[in-house]
Amino acid sequence: MRKPLRVLVATGVLAAAMALPGHAQHHGGSRLREIPHNYRDGFWLGFSLGAGNESFRFEDDPGGYSDDITAPTFSLRLGGTPSQNWLLGAELFAWTDGNLSNSYDEYRNVLSSAMVIAQFYPIREGGLYIKGGIGVAGNYIRTVGPSGFLERDEESGIATVFGAGLDLRVGRSISITPTIDVHHQFFNRIDVRERIISLGVGLTFH
């Protein structure tokens, strides 16, 4: 998991570096140009907190997805700006749940992903965008039984995301960004598909 994670984060940083020259030219040669309210340029960074409804299904189970479990989510995004209509970069996402039950003294489940993403703004000077991405997924489970026996299980797979958001400018380069995302994670060894529908709000720095 560590090597693919480094590759994906490096992709986001590279996209930002490629966009920086255009950013410098804009400020160096167009000082008198009026800047649109939703102007996007150069490096960008965003993070958000939210709540995600997680459910799963086994590929050979005709019963569909399980009941939802709601738990906190976190995402961190960064990258560059090829144009006013597109942002490219990388995203780290995590959903985590921990409950006590009759079977375990302690239980922790973390679903995470590291993805290459693209955000498309249909209106050039608007804040509404749609997002898609693909990358690697991780499933980490930690349990402690009544006797104190500790067990860990880790699984890797493929992650995808499709979602939308709205950048609401509150400053020249800062937006409050509500988001809705649908994450799917596929784990081949245990033949299971995870789905997380996440609602969040965060800050984006353009």
RODRENMAR-133392 format. One record per residue (C-alpha): residue number from 0; y, z, x. Coordinates in steps of 0.1 Angstrom, whole numbers. Layout:
N
<r nr="NUM" c2="Y" c3="Z" c1="X"/>
...
// end
This chain:
206
<r nr="0" c2="0" c3="0" c1="0"/>
<r nr="1" c2="24" c3="8" c1="28"/>
<r nr="2" c2="25" c3="-27" c1="44"/>
<r nr="3" c2="32" c3="-46" c1="11"/>
<r nr="4" c2="59" c3="-20" c1="3"/>
<r nr="5" c2="77" c3="-27" c1="36"/>
<r nr="6" c2="74" c3="-64" c1="30"/>
<r nr="7" c2="90" c3="-62" c1="-5"/>
<r nr="8" c2="118" c3="-39" c1="6"/>
<r nr="9" c2="125" c3="-62" c1="35"/>
<r nr="10" c2="127" c3="-91" c1="11"/>
<r nr="11" c2="155" c3="-74" c1="-9"/>
<r nr="12" c2="174" c3="-66" c1="23"/>
<r nr="13" c2="171" c3="-102" c1="35"/>
<r nr="14" c2="184" c3="-115" c1="2"/>
<r nr="15" c2="214" c3="-92" c1="5"/>
<r nr="16" c2="220" c3="-103" c1="41"/>
<r nr="17" c2="220" c3="-140" c1="30"/>
<r nr="18" c2="246" c3="-132" c1="4"/>
<r nr="19" c2="270" c3="-113" c1="26"/>
<r nr="20" c2="286" c3="-143" c1="44"/>
<r nr="21" c2="298" c3="-156" c1="10"/>
<r nr="22" c2="311" c3="-122" c1="2"/>
<r nr="23" c2="332" c3="-122" c1="34"/>
<r nr="24" c2="345" c3="-157" c1="29"/>
<r nr="25" c2="356" c3="-148" c1="-6"/>
<r nr="26" c2="377" c3="-118" c1="6"/>
<r nr="27" c2="390" c3="-136" c1="37"/>
<r nr="28" c2="402" c3="-168" c1="22"/>
<r nr="29" c2="409" c3="-161" c1="-15"/>
<r nr="30" c2="431" c3="-130" c1="-14"/>
<r nr="31" c2="453" c3="-143" c1="-43"/>
<r nr="32" c2="425" c3="-154" c1="-65"/>
<r nr="33" c2="421" c3="-135" c1="-97"/>
<r nr="34" c2="387" c3="-117" c1="-98"/>
<r nr="35" c2="368" c3="-117" c1="-132"/>
<r nr="36" c2="360" c3="-83" c1="-146"/>
<r nr="37" c2="322" c3="-89" c1="-142"/>
<r nr="38" c2="324" c3="-106" c1="-108"/>
<r nr="39" c2="292" c3="-103" c1="-88"/>
<r nr="40" c2="290" c3="-109" c1="-51"/>
<r nr="41" c2="271" c3="-98" c1="-19"/>
<r nr="42" c2="249" c3="-68" c1="-17"/>
<r nr="43" c2="240" c3="-48" c1="-48"/>
<r nr="44" c2="222" c3="-15" c1="-54"/>
<r nr="45" c2="211" c3="1" c1="-86"/>
<r nr="46" c2="190" c3="31" c1="-97"/>
<r nr="47" c2="181" c3="45" c1="-131"/>
<r nr="48" c2="163" c3="74" c1="-148"/>
<r nr="49" c2="145" c3="71" c1="-181"/>
<r nr="50" c2="115" c3="77" c1="-203"/>
<r nr="51" c2="84" c3="55" c1="-204"/>
<r nr="52" c2="56" c3="52" c1="-230"/>
<r nr="53" c2="24" c3="47" c1="-211"/>
<r nr="54" c2="-8" c3="34" c1="-226"/>
<r nr="55" c2="-39" c3="17" c1="-211"/>
<r nr="56" c2="-69" c3="-4" c1="-221"/>
<r nr="57" c2="-102" c3="-15" c1="-206"/>
<r nr="58" c2="-107" c3="-52" c1="-204"/>
<r nr="59" c2="-140" c3="-50" c1="-223"/>
<r nr="60" c2="-127" c3="-27" c1="-250"/>
<r nr="61" c2="-119" c3="-45" c1="-283"/>
<r nr="62" c2="-100" c3="-14" c1="-295"/>
<r nr="63" c2="-68" c3="-23" c1="-278"/>
<r nr="64" c2="-44" c3="1" c1="-260"/>
<r nr="65" c2="-47" c3="39" c1="-261"/>
<r nr="66" c2="-22" c3="62" c1="-277"/>
<r nr="67" c2="11" c3="65" c1="-258"/>
<r nr="68" c2="21" c3="92" c1="-234"/>
<r nr="69" c2="58" c3="96" c1="-228"/>
<r nr="70" c2="69" c3="108" c1="-193"/>
<r nr="71" c2="99" c3="104" c1="-169"/>
<r nr="72" c2="105" c3="71" c1="-151"/>
<r nr="73" c2="126" c3="62" c1="-120"/>
<r nr="74" c2="136" c3="29" c1="-105"/>
<r nr="75" c2="155" c3="18" c1="-74"/>
<r nr="76" c2="167" c3="-18" c1="-70"/>
<r nr="77" c2="186" c3="-36" c1="-43"/>
<r nr="78" c2="192" c3="-72" c1="-31"/>
<r nr="79" c2="217" c3="-100" c1="-28"/>
<r nr="80" c2="237" c3="-123" c1="-50"/>
<r nr="81" c2="230" c3="-161" c1="-46"/>
<r nr="82" c2="254" c3="-169" c1="-75"/>
<r nr="83" c2="272" c3="-154" c1="-105"/>
<r nr="84" c2="242" c3="-160" c1="-127"/>
<r nr="85" c2="215" c3="-147" c1="-104"/>
<r nr="86" c2="206" c3="-115" c1="-85"/>
<r nr="87" c2="175" c3="-114" c1="-63"/>
<r nr="88" c2="160" c3="-84" c1="-46"/>
<r nr="89" c2="133" c3="-57" c1="-47"/>
<r nr="90" c2="125" c3="-29" c1="-71"/>
<r nr="91" c2="106" c3="4" c1="-66"/>
<r nr="92" c2="94" c3="19" c1="-99"/>
<r nr="93" c2="75" c3="51" c1="-108"/>
<r nr="94" c2="62" c3="68" c1="-139"/>
<r nr="95" c2="49" c3="103" c1="-135"/>
<r nr="96" c2="31" c3="127" c1="-159"/>
<r nr="97" c2="16" c3="161" c1="-155"/>
<r nr="98" c2="-1" c3="183" c1="-181"/>
<r nr="99" c2="-22" c3="213" c1="-184"/>
<r nr="100" c2="-54" c3="208" c1="-204"/>
<r nr="101" c2="-86" c3="226" c1="-213"/>
<r nr="102" c2="-104" c3="207" c1="-185"/>
<r nr="103" c2="-80" c3="211" c1="-156"/>
<r nr="104" c2="-57" c3="238" c1="-143"/>
<r nr="105" c2="-35" c3="211" c1="-129"/>
<r nr="106" c2="-32" c3="174" c1="-135"/>
<r nr="107" c2="-8" c3="148" c1="-121"/>
<r nr="108" c2="-8" c3="110" c1="-127"/>
<r nr="109" c2="17" c3="87" c1="-109"/>
<r nr="110" c2="19" c3="50" c1="-117"/>
<r nr="111" c2="42" c3="31" c1="-92"/>
<r nr="112" c2="51" c3="-4" c1="-82"/>
<r nr="113" c2="70" c3="-23" c1="-55"/>
<r nr="114" c2="81" c3="-57" c1="-67"/>
<r nr="115" c2="102" c3="-88" c1="-59"/>
<r nr="116" c2="126" c3="-93" c1="-89"/>
<r nr="117" c2="151" c3="-118" c1="-102"/>
<r nr="118" c2="179" c3="-110" c1="-127"/>
<r nr="119" c2="194" c3="-138" c1="-147"/>
<r nr="120" c2="228" c3="-135" c1="-164"/>
<r nr="121" c2="230" c3="-162" c1="-191"/>
<r nr="122" c2="268" c3="-158" c1="-194"/>
<r nr="123" c2="284" c3="-162" c1="-160"/>
<r nr="124" c2="311" c3="-135" c1="-165"/>
<r nr="125" c2="290" c3="-113" c1="-188"/>
<r nr="126" c2="270" c3="-82" c1="-181"/>
<r nr="127" c2="238" c3="-90" c1="-201"/>
<r nr="128" c2="208" c3="-100" c1="-180"/>
<r nr="129" c2="171" c3="-106" c1="-183"/>
<r nr="130" c2="147" c3="-96" c1="-155"/>
<r nr="131" c2="113" c3="-106" c1="-142"/>
<r nr="132" c2="93" c3="-96" c1="-112"/>
<r nr="133" c2="59" c3="-93" c1="-96"/>
<r nr="134" c2="44" c3="-72" c1="-68"/>
<r nr="135" c2="19" c3="-44" c1="-60"/>
<r nr="136" c2="9" c3="-15" c1="-81"/>
<r nr="137" c2="-4" c3="20" c1="-73"/>
<r nr="138" c2="-22" c3="46" c1="-94"/>
<r nr="139" c2="-25" c3="81" c1="-80"/>
<r nr="140" c2="-43" c3="109" c1="-98"/>
<r nr="141" c2="-45" c3="145" c1="-86"/>
<r nr="142" c2="-65" c3="172" c1="-105"/>
<r nr="143" c2="-74" c3="208" c1="-99"/>
<r nr="144" c2="-103" c3="222" c1="-118"/>
<r nr="145" c2="-108" c3="257" c1="-131"/>
<r nr="146" c2="-127" c3="267" c1="-99"/>
<r nr="147" c2="-98" c3="255" c1="-78"/>
<r nr="148" c2="-116" c3="223" c1="-67"/>
<r nr="149" c2="-90" c3="196" c1="-57"/>
<r nr="150" c2="-97" c3="159" c1="-64"/>
<r nr="151" c2="-75" c3="129" c1="-56"/>
<r nr="152" c2="-80" c3="93" c1="-66"/>
<r nr="153" c2="-59" c3="63" c1="-56"/>
<r nr="154" c2="-61" c3="27" c1="-68"/>
<r nr="155" c2="-40" c3="-4" c1="-60"/>
<r nr="156" c2="-35" c3="-35" c1="-80"/>
<r nr="157" c2="-10" c3="-61" c1="-93"/>
<r nr="158" c2="23" c3="-52" c1="-110"/>
<r nr="159" c2="46" c3="-73" c1="-132"/>
<r nr="160" c2="78" c3="-65" c1="-151"/>
<r nr="161" c2="98" c3="-82" c1="-178"/>
<r nr="162" c2="130" c3="-66" c1="-192"/>
<r nr="163" c2="167" c3="-67" c1="-199"/>
<r nr="164" c2="198" c3="-48" c1="-192"/>
<r nr="165" c2="235" c3="-46" c1="-197"/>
<r nr="166" c2="260" c3="-39" c1="-169"/>
<r nr="167" c2="289" c3="-20" c1="-184"/>
<r nr="168" c2="318" c3="-20" c1="-159"/>
<r nr="169" c2="334" c3="14" c1="-154"/>
<r nr="170" c2="351" c3="4" c1="-121"/>
<r nr="171" c2="358" c3="-26" c1="-99"/>
<r nr="172" c2="323" c3="-25" c1="-84"/>
<r nr="173" c2="304" c3="1" c1="-105"/>
<r nr="174" c2="285" c3="-4" c1="-138"/>
<r nr="175" c2="266" c3="19" c1="-161"/>
<r nr="176" c2="234" c3="0" c1="-169"/>
<r nr="177" c2="212" c3="7" c1="-198"/>
<r nr="178" c2="178" c3="-10" c1="-194"/>
<r nr="179" c2="145" c3="-18" c1="-213"/>
<r nr="180" c2="115" c3="-29" c1="-192"/>
<r nr="181" c2="79" c3="-36" c1="-200"/>
<r nr="182" c2="56" c3="-30" c1="-170"/>
<r nr="183" c2="20" c3="-41" c1="-167"/>
<r nr="184" c2="-3" c3="-30" c1="-140"/>
<r nr="185" c2="-38" c3="-44" c1="-134"/>
<r nr="186" c2="-64" c3="-25" c1="-114"/>
<r nr="187" c2="-95" c3="-46" c1="-107"/>
<r nr="188" c2="-119" c3="-19" c1="-94"/>
<r nr="189" c2="-118" c3="1" c1="-126"/>
<r nr="190" c2="-111" c3="-29" c1="-148"/>
<r nr="191" c2="-81" c3="-13" c1="-166"/>
<r nr="192" c2="-47" c3="-25" c1="-176"/>
<r nr="193" c2="-17" c3="-1" c1="-178"/>
<r nr="194" c2="13" c3="-7" c1="-199"/>
<r nr="195" c2="46" c3="12" c1="-196"/>
<r nr="196" c2="75" c3="5" c1="-219"/>
<r nr="197" c2="105" c3="22" c1="-203"/>
<r nr="198" c2="140" c3="29" c1="-216"/>
<r nr="199" c2="165" c3="40" c1="-189"/>
<r nr="200" c2="201" c3="42" c1="-179"/>
<r nr="201" c2="216" c3="42" c1="-144"/>
<r nr="202" c2="243" c3="30" c1="-121"/>
<r nr="203" c2="247" c3="-4" c1="-104"/>
<r nr="204" c2="269" c3="-10" c1="-74"/>
<r nr="205" c2="280" c3="-46" c1="-70"/>
// end
